[in-house]
Amino acid sequence: VQLQASGGGLVQAGGSLRLSCAASGGIFSRNLMAWYRQAPGKQRDVVARITSSGSTVYADSVKGRFTISRDNAKNAVYLQMNSLKPEDTAVYYCYTNPDNWGQGTQVTVSS
């Protein structure tokens, strides 16, 4: 199983980014998929999760600003991030169960 994340970058506060994660090496339509993030010196925390049926759960810190979605035909998961804040700065990782991680993509939000 391989997960390839992309879409990170540098953006000013209030801006938007869209992260993408392409999965390969299996069929993921029945898998939970998620985005995590890890800021320097902090633990890796879940940002958003989406089940195979499309049910979503968000961390309180991103509710109303981030949207997770998936395209099962493409084995892909996305994270639309709006109204970005400096505290959103982190390396973002995509994840699918049971324990598969992408390589991470850096998101930096300047104030």
C-alpha positions in Angstrom: 0.0 0.0 0.0 1.3 3.4 -0.9 -0.1 6.8 -0.1 1.2 9.9 -2.0 0.2 13.2 -0.6 0.5 16.5 -2.4 -0.8 20.1 -2.4 1.1 21.6 0.5 2.8 24.9 0.3 3.1 28.4 1.8 0.0 30.5 2.1 -0.9 33.7 3.9 -3.4 33.6 6.8 -6.9 33.5 5.5 -5.9 31.7 2.3 -6.8 28.2 1.1 -5.0 25.0 0.1 -6.3 21.7 -1.2 -4.4 18.6 -0.2 -4.7 15.4 -2.3 -3.7 11.9 -1.4 -3.6 9.1 -4.0 -3.6 5.5 -2.8 -2.3 2.6 -4.6 -1.6 -1.1 -4.0 -5.1 -2.1 -3.1 -8.8 -1.2 -3.2 -9.6 1.5 -0.7 -13.3 2.1 -1.2 -14.1 0.2 2.0 -11.3 1.8 4.1 -11.4 4.6 6.5 -9.3 7.4 5.2 -8.0 10.4 7.2 -5.7 13.4 7.4 -3.4 13.9 10.4 -1.0 16.7 11.1 2.1 17.2 13.2 3.5 20.6 14.1 7.2 20.9 15.3 7.6 19.6 18.8 4.0 18.3 19.0 2.4 14.9 18.6 0.6 13.8 15.4 -3.1 14.5 15.7 -6.1 13.7 13.5 -7.5 16.5 11.5 -10.4 14.8 9.7 -11.6 11.3 8.9 -14.0 9.9 6.3 -15.6 6.5 6.3 -16.3 4.4 3.2 -19.9 5.6 3.3 -18.8 9.3 3.4 -19.4 10.0 7.1 -17.0 12.6 8.4 -15.5 13.7 11.7 -13.4 16.8 12.2 -11.1 18.1 14.9 -12.7 21.0 16.8 -9.9 23.3 15.7 -10.8 22.9 12.0 -14.6 22.5 12.0 -16.2 24.9 9.6 -12.9 25.6 7.8 -11.7 22.2 6.4 -13.6 19.7 4.3 -12.5 16.1 3.8 -13.8 14.2 0.8 -13.0 11.1 -1.2 -13.2 9.7 -4.7 -13.4 6.0 -4.4 -13.1 5.5 -8.2 -9.7 7.3 -8.0 -8.6 5.8 -4.7 -8.1 9.4 -3.5 -8.9 11.5 -0.5 -8.8 15.3 -0.4 -8.6 18.0 2.3 -9.9 21.4 1.3 -8.5 23.9 3.8 -10.0 27.4 3.9 -9.5 30.4 6.2 -6.1 29.1 7.1 -4.4 30.2 10.3 -0.7 30.3 11.4 -1.5 27.5 13.9 -2.5 25.2 11.0 1.2 25.1 10.1 2.3 21.5 10.2 3.2 18.5 8.1 0.0 16.9 6.9 -0.2 13.1 6.5 -2.8 11.0 4.8 -3.7 7.7 6.4 -5.7 4.6 5.7 -6.3 1.6 7.9 -5.0 -0.5 9.3 -1.7 1.4 9.6 -0.7 3.0 6.3 0.8 6.5 6.1 1.7 8.9 3.3 5.0 10.7 3.3 3.6 14.0 4.5 3.3 17.4 2.9 4.3 20.6 4.5 1.7 23.4 5.0 3.0 26.7 6.2 0.7 29.6 7.0 2.2 33.0 7.4 0.7 35.7 9.5 
